[in-house]
Amino acid sequence: MVGGIGSGGGSAMDGIKAALQRQAEAAQRLSEAQSRINSGAEEAAVDGTGFGSKLNQGLEQINHQVQLSDKLVDGITSGKITEFHEVAAQIKQADLSFKFSLAVRNKFVDAYREIMRMSV
């Protein structure tokens, strides 16, 4: 009965076989693309260009700025630094960097909460 379905002289079995062949080819292409993505992620992790390493580097820079501004304040109070306006500019820059990092963290938390609310 299945052999009689279809047009153009081909049987339904041929159509099913062709569809299965196309599906297998698509699955193979998807598998190859996934392996390329994984190898690219491994390369990025090795050479330090991945998202996590960039995020870590940014946090280290912000931490360094905050620690430097603390040292500058100590230098002013001890009298070693007399250029108050430069210290104020450094402190403001560290403050803005810290506030920016907090805003990014809040966006990550909001995105995580949104993903957790999704029904699968």
TIVO-639256 format. One record per atom (N, C-alpha, C): residue in three letters; atom name; z, y, x. Coordinates in Angstrom, 2 decimals. Example, Ala and Ser with C-alpha at 12.3 -4.5 7.8 and 13.67 -1.06 7.14 Angstrom:
BEGIN
{site "Ala", "N", {7.80, -5.69, 13.19}}
{site "Ala", "CA", {7.80, -4.50, 12.30}}
{site "Ala", "C", {7.80, -3.30, 13.20}}
{site "Ser", "N", {7.08, -2.25, 12.85}}
{site "Ser", "CA", {7.14, -1.06, 13.67}}
{site "Ser", "C", {7.87, 0.03, 12.90}}
END
This chain:
BEGIN
{site "Met", "N", {0.00, -1.19, 0.81}}
{site "Met", "CA", {0.00, 0.00, 0.00}}
{site "Met", "C", {0.00, 1.26, 0.86}}
{site "Val", "N", {0.78, 1.26, 1.95}}
{site "Val", "CA", {0.83, 2.43, 2.81}}
{site "Val", "C", {-0.51, 2.62, 3.49}}
{site "Gly", "N", {-1.20, 1.55, 3.78}}
{site "Gly", "CA", {-2.48, 1.65, 4.45}}
{site "Gly", "C", {-3.53, 2.35, 3.61}}
{site "Gly", "N", {-3.42, 2.35, 2.29}}
{site "Gly", "CA", {-4.41, 2.97, 1.43}}
{site "Gly", "C", {-4.19, 4.45, 1.19}}
{site "Ile", "N", {-3.06, 5.01, 1.64}}
{site "Ile", "CA", {-2.75, 6.42, 1.40}}
{site "Ile", "C", {-3.42, 7.26, 2.48}}
{site "Gly", "N", {-3.94, 8.38, 2.12}}
{site "Gly", "CA", {-4.51, 9.30, 3.10}}
{site "Gly", "C", {-5.98, 9.51, 2.83}}
{site "Ser", "N", {-6.57, 10.44, 3.58}}
{site "Ser", "CA", {-7.98, 10.72, 3.39}}
{site "Ser", "C", {-8.65, 10.79, 4.74}}
{site "Gly", "N", {-9.93, 10.89, 4.71}}
{site "Gly", "CA", {-10.69, 11.03, 5.94}}
{site "Gly", "C", {-10.87, 9.72, 6.67}}
{site "Gly", "N", {-10.68, 8.61, 6.02}}
{site "Gly", "CA", {-10.93, 7.33, 6.64}}
{site "Gly", "C", {-9.76, 6.82, 7.46}}
{site "Gly", "N", {-8.74, 7.66, 7.73}}
{site "Gly", "CA", {-7.59, 7.21, 8.49}}
{site "Gly", "C", {-6.51, 6.71, 7.56}}
{site "Ser", "N", {-5.72, 5.84, 8.06}}
{site "Ser", "CA", {-4.65, 5.31, 7.23}}
{site "Ser", "C", {-3.39, 6.14, 7.40}}
{site "Ala", "N", {-2.46, 5.97, 6.49}}
{site "Ala", "CA", {-1.19, 6.68, 6.58}}
{site "Ala", "C", {-0.42, 6.23, 7.81}}
{site "Met", "N", {-0.61, 4.98, 8.21}}
{site "Met", "CA", {0.07, 4.48, 9.41}}
{site "Met", "C", {-0.38, 5.26, 10.63}}
{site "Asp", "N", {-1.66, 5.58, 10.70}}
{site "Asp", "CA", {-2.17, 6.37, 11.82}}
{site "Asp", "C", {-1.54, 7.77, 11.82}}
{site "Gly", "N", {-1.42, 8.35, 10.65}}
{site "Gly", "CA", {-0.80, 9.67, 10.53}}
{site "Gly", "C", {0.66, 9.64, 10.95}}
{site "Ile", "N", {1.37, 8.60, 10.56}}
{site "Ile", "CA", {2.78, 8.46, 10.94}}
{site "Ile", "C", {2.90, 8.25, 12.43}}
{site "Lys", "N", {2.03, 7.43, 13.00}}
{site "Lys", "CA", {2.06, 7.21, 14.44}}
{site "Lys", "C", {1.76, 8.50, 15.20}}
{site "Ala", "N", {0.82, 9.29, 14.72}}
{site "Ala", "CA", {0.49, 10.56, 15.36}}
{site "Ala", "C", {1.66, 11.53, 15.27}}
{site "Ala", "N", {2.30, 11.57, 14.11}}
{site "Ala", "CA", {3.46, 12.46, 13.94}}
{site "Ala", "C", {4.60, 12.03, 14.85}}
{site "Leu", "N", {4.84, 10.74, 14.97}}
{site "Leu", "CA", {5.88, 10.24, 15.87}}
{site "Leu", "C", {5.55, 10.56, 17.33}}
{site "Gln", "N", {4.27, 10.46, 17.68}}
{site "Gln", "CA", {3.84, 10.79, 19.04}}
{site "Gln", "C", {4.08, 12.27, 19.33}}
{site "Arg", "N", {3.72, 13.15, 18.38}}
{site "Arg", "CA", {3.95, 14.59, 18.57}}
{site "Arg", "C", {5.44, 14.89, 18.67}}
{site "Gln", "N", {6.25, 14.20, 17.88}}
{site "Gln", "CA", {7.70, 14.41, 17.93}}
{site "Gln", "C", {8.26, 13.96, 19.28}}
{site "Ala", "N", {7.78, 12.85, 19.80}}
{site "Ala", "CA", {8.23, 12.37, 21.11}}
{site "Ala", "C", {7.84, 13.34, 22.21}}
{site "Glu", "N", {6.62, 13.89, 22.12}}
{site "Glu", "CA", {6.17, 14.88, 23.11}}
{site "Glu", "C", {7.02, 16.15, 23.04}}
{site "Ala", "N", {7.33, 16.58, 21.83}}
{site "Ala", "CA", {8.16, 17.78, 21.67}}
{site "Ala", "C", {9.56, 17.53, 22.22}}
{site "Ala", "N", {10.10, 16.35, 21.99}}
{site "Ala", "CA", {11.43, 16.01, 22.52}}
{site "Ala", "C", {11.40, 15.99, 24.04}}
{site "Gln", "N", {10.31, 15.49, 24.62}}
{site "Gln", "CA", {10.17, 15.47, 26.08}}
{site "Gln", "C", {10.11, 16.89, 26.63}}
{site "Arg", "N", {9.32, 17.76, 26.00}}
{site "Arg", "CA", {9.25, 19.16, 26.45}}
{site "Arg", "C", {10.61, 19.84, 26.34}}
{site "Leu", "N", {11.33, 19.58, 25.26}}
{site "Leu", "CA", {12.66, 20.15, 25.08}}
{site "Leu", "C", {13.62, 19.66, 26.15}}
{site "Ser", "N", {13.53, 18.38, 26.48}}
{site "Ser", "CA", {14.38, 17.82, 27.53}}
{site "Ser", "C", {14.07, 18.44, 28.88}}
{site "Glu", "N", {12.78, 18.64, 29.17}}
{site "Glu", "CA", {12.40, 19.26, 30.43}}
{site "Glu", "C", {12.87, 20.71, 30.50}}
{site "Ala", "N", {12.76, 21.42, 29.39}}
{site "Ala", "CA", {13.21, 22.82, 29.36}}
{site "Ala", "C", {14.72, 22.88, 29.57}}
{site "Gln", "N", {15.45, 21.97, 28.95}}
{site "Gln", "CA", {16.90, 21.94, 29.10}}
{site "Gln", "C", {17.30, 21.64, 30.55}}
{site "Ser", "N", {16.58, 20.74, 31.19}}
{site "Ser", "CA", {16.90, 20.44, 32.59}}
{site "Ser", "C", {16.58, 21.63, 33.48}}
{site "Arg", "N", {15.49, 22.39, 33.18}}
{site "Arg", "CA", {15.20, 23.60, 33.95}}
{site "Arg", "C", {16.30, 24.64, 33.76}}
{site "Ile", "N", {16.78, 24.78, 32.54}}
{site "Ile", "CA", {17.87, 25.73, 32.27}}
{site "Ile", "C", {19.13, 25.32, 33.02}}
{site "Asn", "N", {19.45, 24.04, 32.98}}
{site "Asn", "CA", {20.64, 23.55, 33.68}}
{site "Asn", "C", {20.53, 23.74, 35.18}}
{site "Ser", "N", {19.35, 23.46, 35.75}}
{site "Ser", "CA", {19.20, 23.63, 37.19}}
{site "Ser", "C", {19.27, 25.10, 37.56}}
{site "Gly", "N", {18.75, 25.99, 36.71}}
{site "Gly", "CA", {18.86, 27.42, 36.96}}
{site "Gly", "C", {20.30, 27.89, 36.89}}
{site "Ala", "N", {21.08, 27.33, 35.97}}
{site "Ala", "CA", {22.49, 27.70, 35.87}}
{site "Ala", "C", {23.26, 27.21, 37.09}}
{site "Glu", "N", {22.91, 26.01, 37.58}}
{site "Glu", "CA", {23.57, 25.49, 38.77}}
{site "Glu", "C", {23.24, 26.35, 39.99}}
{site "Glu", "N", {21.97, 26.77, 40.10}}
{site "Glu", "CA", {21.58, 27.63, 41.21}}
{site "Glu", "C", {22.31, 28.97, 41.13}}
{site "Ala", "N", {22.45, 29.51, 39.91}}
{site "Ala", "CA", {23.14, 30.79, 39.74}}
{site "Ala", "C", {24.62, 30.64, 40.10}}
{site "Ala", "N", {25.20, 29.51, 39.78}}
{site "Ala", "CA", {26.61, 29.30, 40.12}}
{site "Ala", "C", {26.78, 29.16, 41.63}}
{site "Val", "N", {25.80, 28.54, 42.30}}
{site "Val", "CA", {25.90, 28.35, 43.74}}
{site "Val", "C", {25.76, 29.67, 44.48}}
{site "Asp", "N", {24.77, 30.48, 44.10}}
{site "Asp", "CA", {24.57, 31.72, 44.83}}
{site "Asp", "C", {25.36, 32.90, 44.26}}
{site "Gly", "N", {26.18, 32.69, 43.25}}
{site "Gly", "CA", {27.07, 33.73, 42.76}}
{site "Gly", "C", {26.42, 34.75, 41.85}}
{site "Thr", "N", {25.30, 34.40, 41.22}}
{site "Thr", "CA", {24.66, 35.35, 40.33}}
{site "Thr", "C", {24.85, 35.00, 38.86}}
{site "Gly", "N", {25.68, 34.03, 38.57}}
{site "Gly", "CA", {25.93, 33.64, 37.19}}
{site "Gly", "C", {26.79, 34.66, 36.47}}
{site "Phe", "N", {26.83, 34.52, 35.16}}
{site "Phe", "CA", {27.58, 35.46, 34.34}}
{site "Phe", "C", {29.06, 35.48, 34.69}}
{site "Gly", "N", {29.63, 34.30, 34.88}}
{site "Gly", "CA", {31.06, 34.21, 35.19}}
{site "Gly", "C", {31.39, 34.87, 36.52}}
{site "Ser", "N", {30.54, 34.66, 37.51}}
{site "Ser", "CA", {30.81, 35.26, 38.82}}
{site "Ser", "C", {30.64, 36.77, 38.77}}
{site "Lys", "N", {29.66, 37.26, 38.02}}
{site "Lys", "CA", {29.48, 38.71, 37.88}}
{site "Lys", "C", {30.67, 39.33, 37.15}}
{site "Leu", "N", {31.15, 38.64, 36.13}}
{site "Leu", "CA", {32.31, 39.13, 35.40}}
{site "Leu", "C", {33.54, 39.17, 36.30}}
{site "Asn", "N", {33.71, 38.14, 37.11}}
{site "Asn", "CA", {34.83, 38.09, 38.04}}
{site "Asn", "C", {34.73, 39.20, 39.08}}
{site "Gln", "N", {33.53, 39.46, 39.59}}
{site "Gln", "CA", {33.34, 40.53, 40.57}}
{site "Gln", "C", {33.67, 41.89, 39.95}}
{site "Gly", "N", {33.26, 42.10, 38.72}}
{site "Gly", "CA", {33.56, 43.37, 38.04}}
{site "Gly", "C", {35.05, 43.56, 37.86}}
{site "Leu", "N", {35.75, 42.50, 37.48}}
{site "Leu", "CA", {37.21, 42.60, 37.30}}
{site "Leu", "C", {37.91, 42.86, 38.63}}
{site "Glu", "N", {37.41, 42.25, 39.69}}
{site "Glu", "CA", {37.99, 42.50, 41.01}}
{site "Glu", "C", {37.79, 43.95, 41.43}}
{site "Gln", "N", {36.61, 44.52, 41.14}}
{site "Gln", "CA", {36.36, 45.92, 41.47}}
{site "Gln", "C", {37.28, 46.85, 40.69}}
{site "Ile", "N", {37.47, 46.56, 39.42}}
{site "Ile", "CA", {38.36, 47.39, 38.60}}
{site "Ile", "C", {39.79, 47.28, 39.11}}
{site "Asn", "N", {40.22, 46.07, 39.45}}
{site "Asn", "CA", {41.56, 45.88, 40.00}}
{site "Asn", "C", {41.72, 46.66, 41.29}}
{site "His", "N", {40.70, 46.65, 42.14}}
{site "His", "CA", {40.75, 47.39, 43.40}}
{site "His", "C", {40.86, 48.89, 43.13}}
{site "Gln", "N", {40.11, 49.41, 42.15}}
{site "Gln", "CA", {40.19, 50.84, 41.82}}
{site "Gln", "C", {41.58, 51.22, 41.34}}
{site "Val", "N", {42.17, 50.40, 40.50}}
{site "Val", "CA", {43.51, 50.69, 39.97}}
{site "Val", "C", {44.54, 50.66, 41.09}}
{site "Gln", "N", {44.44, 49.67, 41.98}}
{site "Gln", "CA", {45.38, 49.60, 43.10}}
{site "Gln", "C", {45.20, 50.78, 44.05}}
{site "Leu", "N", {43.97, 51.20, 44.28}}
{site "Leu", "CA", {43.70, 52.35, 45.14}}
{site "Leu", "C", {44.28, 53.63, 44.53}}
{site "Ser", "N", {44.15, 53.79, 43.22}}
{site "Ser", "CA", {44.71, 54.98, 42.59}}
{site "Ser", "C", {46.24, 54.98, 42.68}}
{site "Asp", "N", {46.85, 53.82, 42.59}}
{site "Asp", "CA", {48.31, 53.74, 42.78}}
{site "Asp", "C", {48.71, 54.15, 44.19}}
{site "Lys", "N", {47.93, 53.72, 45.17}}
{site "Lys", "CA", {48.22, 54.10, 46.56}}
{site "Lys", "C", {48.03, 55.60, 46.77}}
{site "Leu", "N", {47.01, 56.18, 46.11}}
{site "Leu", "CA", {46.79, 57.62, 46.24}}
{site "Leu", "C", {47.94, 58.42, 45.64}}
{site "Val", "N", {48.47, 57.94, 44.53}}
{site "Val", "CA", {49.63, 58.62, 43.93}}
{site "Val", "C", {50.82, 58.55, 44.87}}
{site "Asp", "N", {51.01, 57.41, 45.49}}
{site "Asp", "CA", {52.09, 57.28, 46.47}}
{site "Asp", "C", {51.85, 58.23, 47.65}}
{site "Gly", "N", {50.60, 58.40, 48.06}}
{site "Gly", "CA", {50.28, 59.31, 49.16}}
{site "Gly", "C", {50.57, 60.76, 48.80}}
{site "Ile", "N", {50.35, 61.13, 47.55}}
{site "Ile", "CA", {50.66, 62.50, 47.13}}
{site "Ile", "C", {52.16, 62.73, 47.11}}
{site "Thr", "N", {52.89, 61.77, 46.57}}
{site "Thr", "CA", {54.34, 61.95, 46.49}}
{site "Thr", "C", {54.99, 61.96, 47.86}}
{site "Ser", "N", {54.40, 61.26, 48.82}}
{site "Ser", "CA", {54.96, 61.25, 50.16}}
{site "Ser", "C", {54.49, 62.44, 50.99}}
{site "Gly", "N", {53.46, 63.18, 50.51}}
{site "Gly", "CA", {52.97, 64.35, 51.21}}
{site "Gly", "C", {51.86, 64.05, 52.19}}
{site "Lys", "N", {51.39, 62.82, 52.25}}
{site "Lys", "CA", {50.32, 62.46, 53.19}}
{site "Lys", "C", {48.96, 62.96, 52.71}}
{site "Ile", "N", {48.78, 63.11, 51.40}}
{site "Ile", "CA", {47.52, 63.56, 50.83}}
{site "Ile", "C", {47.74, 64.93, 50.19}}
{site "Thr", "N", {46.89, 65.89, 50.56}}
{site "Thr", "CA", {47.04, 67.24, 50.03}}
{site "Thr", "C", {45.91, 67.61, 49.07}}
{site "Glu", "N", {44.85, 66.81, 49.00}}
{site "Glu", "CA", {43.72, 67.10, 48.12}}
{site "Glu", "C", {44.00, 66.52, 46.73}}
{site "Phe", "N", {44.68, 67.28, 45.90}}
{site "Phe", "CA", {45.09, 66.78, 44.59}}
{site "Phe", "C", {43.90, 66.55, 43.67}}
{site "His", "N", {42.89, 67.40, 43.72}}
{site "His", "CA", {41.76, 67.27, 42.81}}
{site "His", "C", {40.96, 65.98, 43.07}}
{site "Glu", "N", {40.86, 65.55, 44.32}}
{site "Glu", "CA", {40.17, 64.30, 44.62}}
{site "Glu", "C", {40.96, 63.10, 44.10}}
{site "Val", "N", {42.27, 63.18, 44.23}}
{site "Val", "CA", {43.13, 62.10, 43.72}}
{site "Val", "C", {43.03, 62.03, 42.20}}
{site "Ala", "N", {43.02, 63.21, 41.56}}
{site "Ala", "CA", {42.91, 63.24, 40.10}}
{site "Ala", "C", {41.59, 62.63, 39.64}}
{site "Ala", "N", {40.51, 62.91, 40.37}}
{site "Ala", "CA", {39.21, 62.34, 40.02}}
{site "Ala", "C", {39.21, 60.82, 40.20}}
{site "Gln", "N", {39.83, 60.33, 41.27}}
{site "Gln", "CA", {39.92, 58.89, 41.49}}
{site "Gln", "C", {40.75, 58.21, 40.40}}
{site "Ile", "N", {41.84, 58.85, 40.01}}
{site "Ile", "CA", {42.70, 58.28, 38.96}}
{site "Ile", "C", {41.94, 58.24, 37.64}}
{site "Lys", "N", {41.19, 59.30, 37.33}}
{site "Lys", "CA", {40.41, 59.34, 36.09}}
{site "Lys", "C", {39.34, 58.25, 36.10}}
{site "Gln", "N", {38.69, 58.06, 37.24}}
{site "Gln", "CA", {37.67, 57.03, 37.34}}
{site "Gln", "C", {38.28, 55.64, 37.14}}
{site "Ala", "N", {39.43, 55.39, 37.74}}
{site "Ala", "CA", {40.11, 54.10, 37.56}}
{site "Ala", "C", {40.52, 53.91, 36.11}}
{site "Asp", "N", {40.97, 54.98, 35.48}}
{site "Asp", "CA", {41.38, 54.92, 34.07}}
{site "Asp", "C", {40.19, 54.58, 33.17}}
{site "Leu", "N", {39.05, 55.24, 33.42}}
{site "Leu", "CA", {37.86, 54.96, 32.62}}
{site "Leu", "C", {37.36, 53.53, 32.84}}
{site "Ser", "N", {37.41, 53.06, 34.07}}
{site "Ser", "CA", {36.99, 51.68, 34.35}}
{site "Ser", "C", {37.89, 50.68, 33.64}}
{site "Phe", "N", {39.18, 50.95, 33.67}}
{site "Phe", "CA", {40.13, 50.05, 33.01}}
{site "Phe", "C", {39.91, 50.06, 31.50}}
{site "Lys", "N", {39.70, 51.23, 30.92}}
{site "Lys", "CA", {39.45, 51.31, 29.47}}
{site "Lys", "C", {38.15, 50.61, 29.10}}
{site "Phe", "N", {37.14, 50.73, 29.96}}
{site "Phe", "CA", {35.88, 50.04, 29.71}}
{site "Phe", "C", {36.08, 48.53, 29.73}}
{site "Ser", "N", {36.84, 48.05, 30.70}}
{site "Ser", "CA", {37.08, 46.60, 30.77}}
{site "Ser", "C", {37.86, 46.11, 29.55}}
{site "Leu", "N", {38.77, 46.94, 29.05}}
{site "Leu", "CA", {39.49, 46.56, 27.83}}
{site "Leu", "C", {38.55, 46.51, 26.63}}
{site "Ala", "N", {37.61, 47.45, 26.56}}
{site "Ala", "CA", {36.65, 47.45, 25.46}}
{site "Ala", "C", {35.76, 46.21, 25.52}}
{site "Val", "N", {35.34, 45.82, 26.72}}
{site "Val", "CA", {34.52, 44.61, 26.88}}
{site "Val", "C", {35.34, 43.38, 26.48}}
{site "Arg", "N", {36.59, 43.33, 26.91}}
{site "Arg", "CA", {37.45, 42.20, 26.53}}
{site "Arg", "C", {37.60, 42.12, 25.02}}
{site "Asn", "N", {37.80, 43.28, 24.37}}
{site "Asn", "CA", {37.95, 43.29, 22.92}}
{site "Asn", "C", {36.68, 42.80, 22.23}}
{site "Lys", "N", {35.52, 43.14, 22.77}}
{site "Lys", "CA", {34.26, 42.65, 22.19}}
{site "Lys", "C", {34.14, 41.14, 22.35}}
{site "Phe", "N", {34.58, 40.61, 23.50}}
{site "Phe", "CA", {34.56, 39.16, 23.69}}
{site "Phe", "C", {35.50, 38.47, 22.69}}
{site "Val", "N", {36.67, 39.03, 22.49}}
{site "Val", "CA", {37.62, 38.45, 21.55}}
{site "Val", "C", {37.05, 38.50, 20.14}}
{site "Asp", "N", {36.44, 39.62, 19.76}}
{site "Asp", "CA", {35.84, 39.73, 18.43}}
{site "Asp", "C", {34.71, 38.72, 18.26}}
{site "Ala", "N", {33.89, 38.55, 19.28}}
{site "Ala", "CA", {32.80, 37.58, 19.20}}
{site "Ala", "C", {33.34, 36.16, 19.08}}
{site "Tyr", "N", {34.39, 35.85, 19.82}}
{site "Tyr", "CA", {35.02, 34.53, 19.74}}
{site "Tyr", "C", {35.56, 34.29, 18.33}}
{site "Arg", "N", {36.23, 35.28, 17.78}}
{site "Arg", "CA", {36.78, 35.13, 16.43}}
{site "Arg", "C", {35.66, 34.95, 15.41}}
{site "Glu", "N", {34.57, 35.69, 15.57}}
{site "Glu", "CA", {33.44, 35.56, 14.65}}
{site "Glu", "C", {32.84, 34.16, 14.73}}
{site "Ile", "N", {32.72, 33.63, 15.92}}
{site "Ile", "CA", {32.18, 32.28, 16.08}}
{site "Ile", "C", {33.12, 31.26, 15.47}}
{site "Met", "N", {34.41, 31.47, 15.61}}
{site "Met", "CA", {35.37, 30.52, 15.03}}
{site "Met", "C", {35.36, 30.55, 13.51}}
{site "Arg", "N", {34.97, 31.67, 12.93}}
{site "Arg", "CA", {34.90, 31.77, 11.47}}
{site "Arg", "C", {33.65, 31.13, 10.91}}
{site "Met", "N", {32.67, 30.87, 11.73}}
{site "Met", "CA", {31.43, 30.29, 11.25}}
{site "Met", "C", {31.66, 28.86, 10.78}}
{site "Ser", "N", {31.02, 28.54, 9.66}}
{site "Ser", "CA", {31.08, 27.15, 9.22}}
{site "Ser", "C", {29.87, 26.42, 9.77}}
{site "Val", "N", {30.12, 25.23, 10.21}}
{site "Val", "CA", {29.04, 24.47, 10.86}}
{site "Val", "C", {28.52, 23.41, 9.94}}
END
